[in-house]
Amino acid sequence: MSANETLLEAMDDLSRVRDVLELLSMTTRSMPDAEQNALATGTKIALDFLALAQTGLKEHRAELSEKEVN
């Protein structure tokens, strides 16, 4: 598997994790406020981390593509 394919697979994996986290945040609305707030905070942190990881992977993929062209 090429580095580009590995990066694309990692980006897909991160997207699936993001989808699960978003689903989790939607299904906790019936929880008590304190628990819901704690989970929402954790979910937000996880989503922010995933967005950062996806950005890093996209940048790395662009660098690899640029090296392949040169």
N, C-alpha and C positions, 0 to 999 in steps of 0.2 A: 504494500500500500504506500502510495506516495505521501509526502508531507502535506501536500494540498488536500488529498483525500482524507487524511487524518484530521486536519483542521476542520474540514467541512463536517466530518462525523462528530467532532467535539462540539461544534456550533449547534448541530442538531440535538445532541444530548442536552446541552444547556437550554435550548428552547423547550424541550420536553420537561425539564426540571422546572423552568419558569411557569409552564402551563399548570403543573401539579401544584406549585405554590399559590398561584392565583386561584385555582379551584379550592384549595384548602382555605384561603382567606374568605372565599364566598360562602363556604359551608359552616363557618363558625359563628354566624350571626345570632344563633340562639344561645350562645354561651353567656355566662355572667360577664358584666362589663370589664372587670379587672382581668379575667382570663382572656377575654377577647382582645383587650388592649395589648396585653403582653404578647399574644400570638401575632397580632397585627404588626407590632414593632419588630418582632423576630422575622416575620415574613417580609417586611419592607427592607430590612437589612439584607436578607438573603437575595431579594430581587435586585437591590442595588449592586450587590457583589456579582451577581450573574450578569448584569448589564456591563459592569466593568470588565469581567472575563470575556464576554462576547466582543467588546470593543478591542481588547488586546488580541484576541484571535483574529479578528478582521484585519488589524494592522499588521500582524505577523504574516497573514496570508498575502496581503498586498506586497509586503517586502519579498516574500518568496516568488511571487509572480513577476516582480520587477527583476529579480536576479535571473529568472528563467529567460526573460526577454533579452537581457544583456548577455 
